Amino acid sequence: MLRQRSRSAVIIVLVAAVPAFIGGPVFSAVVLLLGLLAVAELLRALESRGARPLRTVALAATAALIGAVALRAAPVVLAVVLTGTLLISLTVAVLRPDPIPGLQDWALTVASTLYVALPLAHVVALRALPGAATQGWVNQVVELLGAGGTGLGLAWFGLTLAVTWLTDTAAYLIGRALGKTKLIPAISPGKTRVGAGAGLAAGTLAGVAAAALFGAPLPWSAAAGVGLVLAGVGQLGDLSESLIKRSLGIKDMGHVIPGHGGILDRIDALLFTAPVAYYLARLL
């Protein structure tokens, strides 16, 4: 199980890294595809428990929101997409042949869409941040691959991905080997306090190392702070998806990735770390 999980993790990182270096429309298209697959997984899980989410509306709204950010649409366009998601989904629920009960179906449609699409839109925005990294090789790579002027975005995305992945890996391996006291057993029986602490430590160190490697313009103390914050919110993202799964009575959202489950099982922490990283990047 551990070997299978490790192999899958390497493949996942490579699949994420190559489009990230290319940036631009290629990266946005990959994020959009992940968003559609993740929303579809969540909708299937809800349907397996008797809910009737509006699948077409959820997928269309996910595509519209991520696409609007990828195209750098004006804020008013994003407001239109969000407002349209709320009103159109409720209208479709009203016009169903059997609209009652429909409140839960409408709420789950909106929640599923926003839970996945909004954070992934931040992933696109994070990678597209304009500016230069402090590491020359990063700027040279993005220039070579046609995404010139976004070295800063690649640096911050690399930092975010590294912290997210290493936090999860450390929490899993050390928690599995040494952890005894459960963190929140009602939500996630496998997670331990020792694992959570190891994840925070690993994320902090990863923040410093990744900032230096990719050239995020941060002093080491700020990079450590960013790593610690992202490690914390990443574990909250993992626990949040566990809450959804436990509420639905399922172990995994899907079985696409051997040893990891579904797409949503792999990006649950990133759904929390990417928005926080984007605003930290803008702030710092």
SULBEL-V582558 format. One record per pair of residues at least 12 apart in sequence whose ideal C-beta (glycine too) atoms are under 10 Angstrom apart, sorted by the first residue. I is the first residue (numbers start at 1). GAP is how many residues later the second one is. D is the distance in Angstrom with one decimal. If there is no record, write none. Layout:
# SULBEL-V582558
I,GAP,D + I,GAP,D
This chain:
# SULBEL-V582558
1,257,9.5 + 1,258,6.2 + 2,170,9.0 + 2,171,8.2 + 2,174,8.2 + 2,257,8.0 + 3,256,8.3 + 4,253,9.7 + 4,254,5.1 + 4,255,3.9 + 4,256,8.8 + 5,164,9.4 + 5,167,8.0 + 5,168,9.8 + 5,252,9.1 + 5,253,7.9 + 5,254,3.5 + 5,255,6.4 + 6,163,8.8 + 6,167,9.6 + 6,253,7.8 + 7,251,7.7 + 7,252,7.5 + 8,248,9.9 + 8,249,5.2 + 8,250,5.3 + 8,251,4.8 + 8,252,5.3 + 8,253,9.9 + 8,258,8.6 + 9,156,7.3 + 9,159,8.7 + 9,160,7.1 + 9,163,9.7 + 9,248,9.0 + 9,250,8.0 + 9,251,7.4 + 9,257,8.8 + 11,246,8.2 + 11,247,9.4 + 11,249,10.0 + 12,153,8.2 + 12,245,6.9 + 12,248,7.5 + 12,251,9.9 + 12,254,6.1 + 12,255,9.4 + 13,148,7.5 + 13,149,9.1 + 13,152,6.4 + 15,15,8.0 + 15,19,9.5 + 16,14,8.0 + 16,15,9.6 + 16,18,9.0 + 16,107,9.8 + 16,141,9.1 + 16,142,10.0 + 16,145,6.2 + 16,149,8.8 + 16,250,9.5 + 16,251,9.4 + 16,254,9.0 + 17,140,9.6 + 17,141,8.1 + 17,144,7.6 + 18,12,8.9 + 18,127,9.9 + 19,12,8.1 + 19,14,9.9 + 19,108,9.0 + 20,103,9.4 + 20,106,10.0 + 20,107,6.2 + 20,127,9.6 + 20,133,9.2 + 20,134,6.5 + 20,137,5.6 + 20,138,7.2 + 20,141,7.4 + 21,106,9.9 + 21,117,9.0 + 21,120,5.8 + 21,121,7.4 + 21,123,9.3 + 21,124,6.0 + 21,126,8.0 + 21,133,6.8 + 21,136,9.7 + 21,137,9.1 + 22,105,9.9 + 22,119,9.4 + 22,120,8.8 + 22,123,5.0 + 22,124,7.5 + 22,125,6.6 + 22,132,9.9 + 23,101,9.9 + 23,104,5.9 + 23,105,7.3 + 23,118,9.6 + 23,119,6.2 + 23,122,6.8 + 23,123,7.8 + 23,124,3.2 + 23,125,9.2 + 23,126,9.8 + 23,127,5.6 + 23,128,9.7 + 23,130,7.2 + 23,131,6.7 + 23,134,9.0 + 24,46,9.0 + 24,103,8.9 + 24,104,8.1 + 24,118,9.4 + 24,121,8.4 + 24,122,6.5 + 24,123,5.0 + 24,124,9.8 + 24,126,8.1 + 25,45,7.3 + 25,46,9.5 + 25,121,9.7 + 25,122,9.7 + 26,119,8.9 + 26,120,9.2 + 26,121,8.8 + 27,43,8.6 + 27,96,8.7 + 27,97,7.2 + 27,100,5.5 + 27,101,8.3 + 27,120,8.1 + 27,123,9.7 + 27,126,9.5 + 27,127,9.5 + 27,130,8.8 + 28,38,7.3 + 28,39,7.8 + 28,41,8.2 + 28,42,3.6 + 28,43,8.4 + 28,92,10.0 + 28,93,9.8 + 28,95,9.2 + 28,96,5.2 + 28,99,8.3 + 28,100,8.2 + 29,37,9.7 + 29,38,9.6 + 29,41,8.2 + 30,93,9.8 + 30,94,9.8 + 31,35,6.2 + 31,38,9.3 + 31,39,7.7 + 31,89,5.4 + 31,90,8.3 + 31,91,9.9 + 31,92,5.4 + 31,93,5.4 + 31,96,8.2 + 31,236,9.7 + 31,243,9.7 + 32,30,8.0 + 32,31,6.3 + 32,33,9.7 + 32,34,4.9 + 32,35,6.6 + 32,37,9.9 + 32,38,7.2 + 32,85,9.5 + 32,88,7.9 + 32,89,9.6 + 32,92,8.3 + 33,30,9.9 + 33,33,9.7 + 33,230,9.4 + 34,32,9.3 + 34,82,8.8 + 34,86,6.8 + 34,89,8.7 + 34,229,6.0 + 34,230,9.3 + 34,232,9.0 + 34,233,6.5 + 34,236,9.5 + 35,24,9.1 + 35,27,5.1 + 35,28,7.7 + 35,30,8.4 + 35,31,5.3 + 35,32,9.8 + 35,78,9.5 + 35,81,5.6 + 35,82,5.8 + 35,83,9.9 + 35,84,9.1 + 35,85,4.5 + 35,86,8.4 + 35,88,9.0 + 35,89,9.6 + 35,228,9.1 + 35,232,9.0 + 36,22,9.5 + 36,23,5.8 + 36,24,9.8 + 36,26,6.0 + 36,27,6.6 + 36,30,8.7 + 36,80,8.9 + 36,81,9.4 + 36,84,9.8 + 36,227,9.4 + 37,79,9.5 + 37,217,8.3 + 37,219,7.6 + 37,225,8.1 + 37,226,4.7 + 37,227,8.3 + 37,230,9.7 + 38,24,8.5 + 38,74,9.3 + 38,77,9.0 + 38,78,4.9 + 38,79,9.1 + 38,81,10.0 + 38,82,7.8 + 38,215,7.9 + 38,216,8.9 + 38,224,7.7 + 38,225,4.7 + 38,226,4.4 + 38,227,9.3 + 38,228,9.0 + 38,229,6.3 + 38,230,9.1 + 38,233,8.6 + 39,14,9.5 + 39,16,8.7 + 39,19,5.5 + 39,20,6.1 + 39,22,8.8 + 39,23,5.0 + 39,24,9.4 + 39,70,9.8 + 39,73,5.9 + 39,74,6.5 + 39,76,8.5 + 39,77,4.9 + 39,78,7.1 + 39,81,9.5 + 39,224,9.5 + 39,225,8.5 + 40,15,7.7 + 40,18,8.5 + 40,19,6.9 + 40,22,9.2 + 40,72,9.6 + 40,76,9.7 + 40,213,10.0 + 40,214,8.9 + 40,222,9.6 + 40,223,8.7 + 40,224,9.5 + 41,71,9.7 + 41,75,9.2 + 41,211,9.2 + 41,212,4.6 + 41,213,4.6 + 41,214,9.8 + 41,215,8.1 + 41,220,9.1 + 41,221,4.7 + 41,222,5.9 + 41,223,5.0 + 41,224,8.5 + 42,16,8.5 + 42,66,8.9 + 42,69,9.2 + 42,70,4.9 + 42,71,9.3 + 42,73,7.4 + 42,74,6.8 + 42,199,9.3 + 42,202,7.7 + 42,206,9.4 + 42,211,6.6 + 42,212,9.4 + 42,220,9.0 + 42,221,9.6 + 42,222,6.0 + 43,12,5.4 + 43,15,6.1 + 43,16,8.2 + 43,65,8.4 + 43,66,8.2 + 43,69,6.1 + 43,70,9.5 + 44,209,8.3 + 44,210,7.8 + 44,218,9.2 + 45,67,9.4 + 45,199,7.9 + 45,200,7.7 + 45,202,10.0 + 45,203,5.4 + 45,204,9.6 + 45,205,5.9 + 45,207,9.3 + 45,208,5.8 + 45,209,8.3 + 45,217,8.8 + 45,219,8.6 + 46,12,9.9 + 46,58,9.5 + 46,59,8.9 + 46,62,5.6 + 46,63,9.0 + 46,65,9.6 + 46,66,7.1 + 46,198,9.3 + 46,202,7.1 + 47,61,9.8 + 48,200,7.5 + 48,201,9.1 + 48,202,7.4 + 49,198,8.9 + 49,199,5.3 + 49,200,7.0 + 49,201,8.3 + 50,54,9.7 + 51,53,6.5 + 51,54,6.2 + 51,56,9.7 + 51,57,5.5 + 51,58,9.2 + 51,61,9.7 + 51,197,9.1 + 52,41,8.8 + 52,44,8.2 + 52,46,8.7 + 52,49,8.9 + 52,50,8.0 + 52,52,8.3 + 52,53,4.5 + 52,54,9.7 + 52,56,8.5 + 52,57,9.1 + 53,36,9.1 + 53,40,9.7 + 53,51,9.1 + 53,52,5.8 + 53,53,8.6 + 53,54,9.2 + 53,55,4.8 + 53,56,4.6 + 53,57,9.3 + 53,58,9.1 + 53,59,6.2 + 53,60,9.2 + 54,34,8.9 + 54,35,5.5 + 54,36,9.4 + 54,38,5.3 + 54,39,6.5 + 54,42,8.6 + 54,48,9.6 + 54,51,6.7 + 54,52,7.4 + 54,54,8.8 + 54,55,4.4 + 54,56,9.1 + 54,58,9.5 + 54,59,9.4 + 55,54,8.3 + 55,57,9.5 + 56,33,9.9 + 56,36,8.1 + 56,53,9.8 + 57,27,9.6 + 57,28,7.4 + 57,31,6.1 + 57,32,4.7 + 57,33,9.6 + 57,34,9.3 + 57,35,5.6 + 57,36,8.8 + 57,49,9.3 + 57,52,5.9 + 57,53,8.9 + 57,56,7.8 + 58,27,8.5 + 58,31,7.7 + 58,50,8.9 + 58,51,5.2 + 58,52,8.3 + 58,53,9.6 + 58,54,5.5 + 58,55,4.8 + 58,56,9.7 + 58,58,8.9 + 58,59,8.7 + 59,53,9.9 + 59,54,8.5 + 59,58,9.8 + 60,21,10.0 + 60,24,9.4 + 60,25,8.8 + 60,28,8.5 + 60,29,9.8 + 60,53,9.1 + 61,20,7.0 + 61,21,8.6 + 61,23,7.4 + 61,24,4.2 + 61,25,9.3 + 61,27,7.9 + 61,28,7.5 + 61,48,8.4 + 61,49,8.4 + 61,51,9.6 + 61,52,4.7 + 61,53,8.6 + 61,56,6.7 + 62,23,9.1 + 62,50,8.7 + 62,51,5.6 + 62,52,9.3 + 62,54,6.4 + 62,55,4.2 + 62,56,9.5 + 62,58,8.1 + 62,59,9.3 + 63,18,9.9 + 63,54,8.4 + 64,13,9.3 + 64,14,9.5 + 64,16,9.1 + 64,17,4.9 + 64,18,9.5 + 64,20,7.7 + 64,21,7.9 + 64,49,9.6 + 64,53,8.4 + 65,12,10.0 + 65,13,7.3 + 65,16,5.2 + 65,17,7.4 + 65,19,9.9 + 65,20,7.6 + 65,48,7.6 + 65,49,8.4 + 65,51,9.5 + 65,52,4.4 + 65,53,6.8 + 65,55,8.4 + 65,56,5.4 + 65,59,9.9 + 66,15,9.7 + 66,50,9.2 + 66,51,5.9 + 66,52,9.1 + 66,54,5.6 + 66,55,5.1 + 66,56,9.8 + 66,57,8.6 + 66,58,6.3 + 67,14,8.9 + 67,50,9.9 + 67,54,9.0 + 67,57,9.1 + 68,12,8.6 + 68,13,5.5 + 68,14,9.7 + 68,53,7.6 + 68,56,9.7 + 69,12,9.4 + 69,48,9.4 + 69,49,9.4 + 69,51,8.8 + 69,52,4.1 + 69,53,7.8 + 69,54,9.1 + 69,55,5.0 + 69,56,5.5 + 69,59,8.4 + 70,51,8.1 + 70,54,5.1 + 70,55,8.8 + 70,57,9.8 + 70,58,8.0 + 71,53,9.7 + 72,52,9.5 + 72,53,8.7 + 72,56,7.5 + 78,40,9.8 + 78,43,8.3 + 81,36,9.1 + 81,40,9.6 + 82,28,9.7 + 82,31,9.6 + 82,32,8.1 + 82,35,9.7 + 82,36,8.6 + 85,24,8.5 + 85,25,6.4 + 85,28,5.9 + 85,29,7.6 + 85,32,8.6 + 86,20,9.0 + 86,23,9.8 + 86,24,6.2 + 86,27,9.7 + 86,28,9.5 + 88,21,9.9 + 89,16,8.9 + 89,17,5.6 + 89,18,9.3 + 89,19,9.8 + 89,20,4.9 + 89,21,5.8 + 89,24,8.0 + 90,12,8.5 + 90,13,9.3 + 90,16,5.3 + 90,17,9.6 + 90,19,9.0 + 90,20,8.4 + 91,15,9.6 + 92,13,9.6 + 92,14,8.4 + 92,17,8.5 + 93,12,5.9 + 93,13,4.5 + 93,14,9.6 + 93,16,7.7 + 94,12,8.9 + 111,133,9.6 + 112,132,9.6 + 115,125,8.6 + 115,126,9.0 + 115,129,8.4 + 115,149,9.2 + 115,153,9.8 + 115,156,7.2 + 116,147,9.5 + 116,148,7.3 + 116,151,8.3 + 116,152,9.9 + 116,155,6.9 + 117,154,9.9 + 118,153,8.6 + 118,156,9.9 + 118,157,7.5 + 119,118,8.5 + 119,148,8.4 + 119,149,9.8 + 119,151,7.3 + 119,152,3.9 + 119,153,7.0 + 119,154,8.7 + 119,155,5.5 + 119,156,5.3 + 119,157,9.6 + 119,159,9.5 + 120,147,7.8 + 120,150,8.3 + 120,151,7.2 + 120,154,7.4 + 120,155,9.5 + 121,153,9.1 + 121,154,8.8 + 121,157,9.6 + 122,38,9.9 + 122,148,9.6 + 122,149,8.9 + 122,151,9.5 + 122,152,4.7 + 122,153,4.2 + 122,154,8.7 + 122,155,8.0 + 122,156,4.7 + 122,157,8.4 + 123,34,7.5 + 123,37,8.4 + 123,38,9.5 + 123,144,8.8 + 123,147,7.0 + 123,148,8.8 + 123,150,9.5 + 123,151,4.5 + 123,152,8.6 + 123,154,9.1 + 123,155,8.2 + 124,29,9.7 + 124,33,9.9 + 124,150,9.1 + 124,154,9.6 + 125,28,8.5 + 125,149,8.7 + 125,150,9.0 + 125,153,5.6 + 125,154,10.0 + 125,156,9.5 + 125,157,9.4 + 126,26,9.9 + 126,27,6.3 + 126,28,9.6 + 126,30,5.8 + 126,31,5.4 + 126,33,9.8 + 126,34,6.7 + 126,35,9.9 + 126,147,9.7 + 126,148,5.8 + 126,149,8.4 + 126,151,5.9 + 126,152,4.5 + 126,153,9.5 + 126,154,9.9 + 126,155,6.7 + 126,156,9.6 + 127,20,8.6 + 127,23,7.0 + 127,25,10.0 + 127,26,4.7 + 127,27,6.7 + 127,29,8.1 + 127,30,4.7 + 127,31,9.5 + 127,33,9.5 + 127,147,9.4 + 127,151,9.6 + 128,19,8.6 + 128,21,9.7 + 128,22,5.9 + 128,24,9.8 + 128,25,5.3 + 128,26,9.7 + 128,29,9.3 + 128,150,10.0 + 129,20,9.8 + 129,21,6.6 + 129,22,9.2 + 129,23,5.0 + 129,24,3.6 + 129,25,8.6 + 129,26,8.6 + 129,27,6.1 + 129,28,8.4 + 129,148,10.0 + 129,149,7.8 + 129,152,5.9 + 129,153,7.9 + 130,18,10.0 + 130,19,5.5 + 130,20,6.1 + 130,21,9.1 + 130,22,6.7 + 130,23,7.1 + 131,18,7.5 + 131,19,7.7 + 131,20,6.9 + 131,21,3.4 + 131,22,7.5 + 131,24,8.8 + 131,25,9.4 + 131,86,8.2 + 131,150,9.3 + 132,16,9.8 + 132,17,7.8 + 132,18,9.1 + 132,19,4.8 + 132,20,6.1 + 132,23,8.9 + 132,83,8.2 + 132,85,8.6 + 133,17,9.2 + 133,18,3.8 + 133,19,5.6 + 133,20,8.8 + 133,21,6.7 + 133,22,4.0 + 133,23,8.8 + 133,25,9.0 + 133,78,9.9 + 133,81,6.2 + 133,82,3.3 + 133,83,6.9 + 133,84,7.5 + 134,17,8.8 + 134,18,9.0 + 134,21,7.7 + 134,77,8.9 + 134,78,8.9 + 134,80,8.9 + 134,81,4.0 + 134,82,7.4 + 134,83,5.2 + 134,84,8.9 + 135,16,7.9 + 135,19,9.7 + 135,20,7.1 + 135,23,9.8 + 135,76,9.6 + 135,77,8.0 + 135,78,7.2 + 135,79,6.1 + 135,80,2.9 + 135,81,8.8 + 135,82,9.9 + 136,15,8.9 + 136,79,7.8 + 137,14,9.4 + 137,76,9.5 + 137,77,9.2 + 137,78,8.1 + 138,12,9.7 + 138,13,4.7 + 138,14,8.7 + 138,15,9.9 + 138,16,5.6 + 138,17,5.7 + 138,20,8.0 + 138,75,8.9 + 138,76,5.7 + 138,77,5.0 + 138,78,9.4 + 139,12,4.0 + 139,13,9.0 + 139,15,8.8 + 139,16,9.2 + 139,76,7.8 + 141,13,7.6 + 142,12,5.7 + 142,13,9.7 + 151,63,8.8 + 151,64,7.0 + 152,62,9.6 + 152,63,8.3 + 152,64,7.7 + 152,65,7.4 + 152,129,7.7 + 153,125,9.6 + 153,128,8.3 + 154,60,6.8 + 154,61,8.7 + 154,62,9.6 + 155,55,8.5 + 155,56,7.7 + 155,58,8.8 + 155,59,4.0 + 155,60,4.8 + 155,61,4.3 + 155,62,7.8 + 155,63,9.3 + 155,126,9.0 + 156,54,9.5 + 156,55,9.1 + 156,58,7.9 + 156,59,9.8 + 156,60,5.7 + 156,61,9.5 + 156,62,9.5 + 156,70,9.2 + 156,118,9.7 + 156,121,6.1 + 156,122,7.8 + 156,124,8.4 + 156,125,4.7 + 156,126,9.8 + 156,128,9.5 + 157,57,8.3 + 157,59,9.7 + 157,117,8.3 + 157,120,7.9 + 157,121,9.5 + 157,124,9.4 + 158,52,5.9 + 158,53,9.1 + 158,55,7.3 + 158,56,4.0 + 158,57,8.9 + 158,58,7.9 + 159,47,8.1 + 159,48,6.5 + 159,49,9.7 + 159,50,9.2 + 159,51,4.2 + 159,52,5.6 + 159,53,9.7 + 159,54,8.5 + 159,55,5.9 + 159,56,9.5 + 159,57,5.1 + 159,59,8.5 + 159,64,7.6 + 159,67,7.1 + 159,68,7.8 + 159,71,8.1 + 159,114,9.8 + 159,118,7.2 + 159,121,9.8 + 159,122,8.9 + 160,47,9.4 + 160,50,8.3 + 160,54,10.0 + 160,56,9.5 + 160,66,8.9 + 160,67,9.8 + 160,70,6.4 + 160,74,9.1 + 160,110,7.6 + 160,113,5.5 + 160,114,6.1 + 160,116,8.6 + 160,117,4.2 + 160,118,8.5 + 160,120,9.3 + 160,121,8.9 + 161,45,9.7 + 161,49,8.2 + 161,53,9.7 + 161,109,7.5 + 161,112,8.6 + 161,113,9.0 + 161,116,9.4 + 162,41,9.0 + 162,44,5.0 + 162,45,8.0 + 162,47,7.4 + 162,48,4.0 + 162,49,9.3 + 162,51,7.9 + 162,52,8.1 + 162,65,8.8 + 162,68,9.5 + 163,36,9.8 + 163,39,8.4 + 163,40,4.8 + 163,41,8.5 + 163,42,9.2 + 163,43,4.6 + 163,44,5.3 + 163,45,9.9 + 163,46,9.4 + 163,47,6.5 + 163,48,9.6 + 163,60,9.7 + 163,63,7.7 + 163,64,5.1 + 163,65,9.0 + 163,66,9.1 + 163,67,4.5 + 163,68,6.0 + 163,70,10.0 + 163,71,7.1 + 163,106,9.5 + 163,110,6.8 + 163,114,8.3 + 164,39,8.0 + 164,42,8.7 + 164,66,6.7 + 164,67,8.2 + 164,69,9.5 + 164,70,5.0 + 164,71,9.9 + 164,73,8.5 + 164,74,9.6 + 164,103,9.0 + 164,104,9.9 + 164,105,5.1 + 164,106,5.3 + 164,107,9.9 + 164,108,8.7 + 164,109,4.8 + 164,110,8.3 + 164,113,8.9 + 165,37,9.7 + 165,38,9.7 + 165,41,8.1 + 165,69,9.2 + 165,101,9.7 + 165,104,8.5 + 165,105,8.9 + 165,108,10.0 + 166,33,8.4 + 166,36,4.9 + 166,37,6.5 + 166,38,10.0 + 166,39,7.9 + 166,40,4.2 + 166,41,9.4 + 166,43,8.9 + 166,44,8.6 + 166,61,9.0 + 166,65,8.4 + 166,68,9.8 + 167,29,9.4 + 167,31,8.8 + 167,32,4.3 + 167,33,7.4 + 167,34,9.1 + 167,35,5.6 + 167,36,3.9 + 167,37,9.1 + 167,39,7.1 + 167,40,9.7 + 167,60,8.5 + 167,61,9.8 + 167,63,7.5 + 167,64,4.3 + 167,65,8.7 + 167,66,9.8 + 167,67,5.1 + 167,68,6.7 + 167,71,8.9 + 167,102,7.2 + 167,106,8.5 + 168,27,9.8 + 168,31,7.0 + 168,34,9.0 + 168,35,9.2 + 168,63,9.3 + 168,66,7.0 + 168,67,8.1 + 168,69,9.8 + 168,70,6.9 + 168,98,9.1 + 168,100,9.3 + 168,101,5.9 + 168,102,9.6 + 169,29,9.6 + 169,30,8.5 + 169,33,7.3 + 169,37,9.7 + 170,25,7.8 + 170,26,9.8 + 170,27,9.4 + 170,28,4.6 + 170,29,5.2 + 170,30,8.8 + 170,31,7.2 + 170,32,3.4 + 170,33,7.8 + 170,35,9.2 + 170,36,8.7 + 170,61,8.9 + 171,12,9.3 + 171,20,7.2 + 171,21,8.4 + 171,23,8.9 + 171,24,4.2 + 171,25,6.1 + 171,26,8.5 + 171,27,5.8 + 171,28,3.4 + 171,29,8.5 + 171,30,9.8 + 171,31,7.6 + 171,32,9.0 + 171,60,8.7 + 171,63,9.1 + 171,64,6.7 + 171,67,8.2 + 171,98,9.7 + 172,18,8.4 + 172,19,8.8 + 172,23,6.8 + 172,26,9.1 + 172,27,8.4 + 172,66,9.9 + 173,22,8.3 + 173,25,7.9 + 173,26,9.9 + 173,29,9.5 + 174,18,8.7 + 174,20,6.3 + 174,21,5.7 + 174,22,9.7 + 174,23,8.4 + 174,24,3.8 + 174,25,8.1 + 174,27,9.0 + 174,28,8.3 + 175,15,7.6 + 175,16,6.4 + 175,17,4.3 + 175,18,8.4 + 175,19,5.7 + 175,20,2.0 + 175,21,7.3 + 175,22,8.9 + 175,23,6.6 + 175,24,8.0 + 176,14,7.9 + 176,15,10.0 + 176,16,8.3 + 176,18,9.7 + 176,19,7.3 + 177,15,10.0 + 177,17,8.8 + 177,18,9.1 + 177,21,9.5 + 178,14,8.0 + 178,16,5.1 + 178,17,8.0 + 178,20,8.1 + 179,12,7.9 + 179,13,2.7 + 179,14,6.8 + 179,15,4.0 + 179,16,4.8 + 179,17,8.5 + 179,18,9.2 + 179,19,8.4 + 180,12,6.6 + 180,13,8.5 + 180,14,7.2 + 181,12,4.9 + 181,13,7.3 + 181,14,9.9 + 182,13,9.8 + 183,12,7.3 + 183,13,5.4 + 183,14,9.7 + 183,52,8.6 + 183,56,7.8 + 184,12,9.5 + 184,55,6.4 + 184,58,8.3 + 184,59,8.9 + 186,56,9.8 + 186,57,9.1 + 186,60,7.5 + 187,51,9.9 + 187,52,5.8 + 187,53,8.8 + 187,54,9.8 + 187,55,5.0 + 187,56,5.1 + 187,57,9.7 + 187,58,9.0 + 187,59,5.8 + 187,60,9.3 + 188,47,9.9 + 188,50,7.6 + 188,51,6.0 + 188,53,9.3 + 188,54,4.2 + 188,55,8.3 + 188,57,8.9 + 188,58,7.7 + 189,53,9.2 + 189,57,9.1 + 190,52,9.0 + 191,44,8.1 + 191,47,7.7 + 191,48,7.2 + 191,51,7.8 + 195,40,9.0 + 196,35,9.2 + 196,36,9.0 + 196,39,5.9 + 196,42,9.9 + 196,43,9.4 + 198,33,9.9 + 199,32,5.7 + 199,33,8.6 + 199,35,7.7 + 199,36,5.7 + 199,39,9.1 + 199,70,9.6 + 200,27,8.9 + 200,28,6.2 + 200,29,9.8 + 200,31,4.9 + 200,32,6.3 + 200,34,9.7 + 200,35,7.7 + 201,26,9.6 + 201,27,8.8 + 201,30,8.1 + 202,25,8.7 + 202,29,7.1 + 203,21,9.5 + 203,23,9.3 + 203,24,4.9 + 203,25,6.3 + 203,26,8.6 + 203,27,6.0 + 203,28,2.4 + 203,29,7.6 + 203,30,9.7 + 203,31,7.0 + 203,32,8.6 + 203,70,9.2 + 204,19,8.9 + 204,20,5.1 + 204,21,8.1 + 204,22,9.0 + 204,23,4.4 + 204,24,4.5 + 204,25,9.3 + 204,26,9.3 + 204,27,6.4 + 204,28,9.8 + 205,18,9.9 + 205,19,7.9 + 205,22,6.9 + 205,23,9.7 + 205,26,9.5 + 206,17,9.4 + 206,18,9.7 + 206,21,5.5 + 206,24,8.7 + 206,25,7.7 + 207,13,9.1 + 207,15,8.9 + 207,16,4.8 + 207,17,5.7 + 207,18,7.6 + 207,19,5.0 + 207,20,1.9 + 207,21,7.0 + 207,22,8.5 + 207,23,6.8 + 207,24,7.8 + 208,12,5.3 + 208,13,8.8 + 208,14,9.5 + 208,15,4.7 + 208,16,5.1 + 208,17,9.7 + 208,18,9.1 + 208,19,6.4 + 209,14,8.5 + 209,18,8.6 + 210,13,7.7 + 210,16,9.4 + 210,17,7.7 + 211,12,3.7 + 211,13,8.8 + 211,15,7.4 + 211,16,8.0 + 216,61,9.8 + 216,65,8.0 + 216,68,8.8 + 217,64,9.6 + 217,67,8.1 + 218,62,9.5 + 218,63,9.5 + 218,66,6.5 + 219,65,10.0 + 222,58,9.2 + 222,62,6.5 + 223,61,9.8 + 225,55,9.0 + 225,59,9.5 + 226,50,9.0 + 226,51,7.5 + 226,54,5.8 + 226,55,8.9 + 226,58,7.7 + 229,44,8.9 + 229,47,6.6 + 229,48,8.8 + 229,51,7.1 + 230,39,9.0 + 230,40,9.9 + 230,42,8.5 + 230,43,4.7 + 230,44,9.2 + 230,46,6.3 + 230,47,6.1 + 230,50,8.1 + 231,38,9.3 + 231,42,8.4 + 232,40,9.2 + 232,41,9.4 + 232,44,9.3 + 233,36,8.2 + 233,38,9.8 + 233,39,4.5 + 233,40,5.8 + 233,41,9.8 + 233,42,8.8 + 233,43,5.1 + 233,44,9.1 + 234,34,8.8 + 234,35,3.8 + 234,36,7.5 + 234,37,9.3 + 234,38,5.9 + 234,39,4.6 + 234,40,9.7 + 234,42,8.8 + 234,43,9.9 + 235,34,7.0 + 235,37,8.6 + 235,38,9.7 + 236,32,9.8 + 236,33,8.4 + 236,36,5.8 + 236,37,9.5 + 236,40,10.0 + 237,30,8.8 + 237,31,5.1 + 237,32,4.3 + 237,33,7.2 + 237,34,5.3 + 237,35,3.1 + 237,36,6.7 + 237,37,9.4 + 237,38,10.0 + 237,39,9.6 + 238,27,9.1 + 238,30,5.4 + 238,31,5.0 + 238,32,10.0 + 238,33,9.6 + 238,34,8.3 + 239,29,8.8 + 239,30,9.4 + 239,33,9.6 + 240,28,7.0 + 240,29,9.3 + 240,31,8.2 + 240,32,7.2 + 241,12,7.5 + 241,20,9.9 + 241,23,6.5 + 241,24,7.0 + 241,26,9.0 + 241,27,3.7 + 241,28,8.4 + 241,30,7.9 + 241,31,9.5 + 242,23,9.5 + 242,26,8.1 + 244,20,8.8 + 244,24,8.9 + 245,16,9.1 + 245,19,9.2 + 245,20,8.4 + 245,23,9.5 + 250,12,9.9 + 251,14,9.4 + 252,12,8.9 + 252,13,5.6 + 253,12,5.2 + 253,13,9.3 + 253,15,8.6 + 254,12,9.7
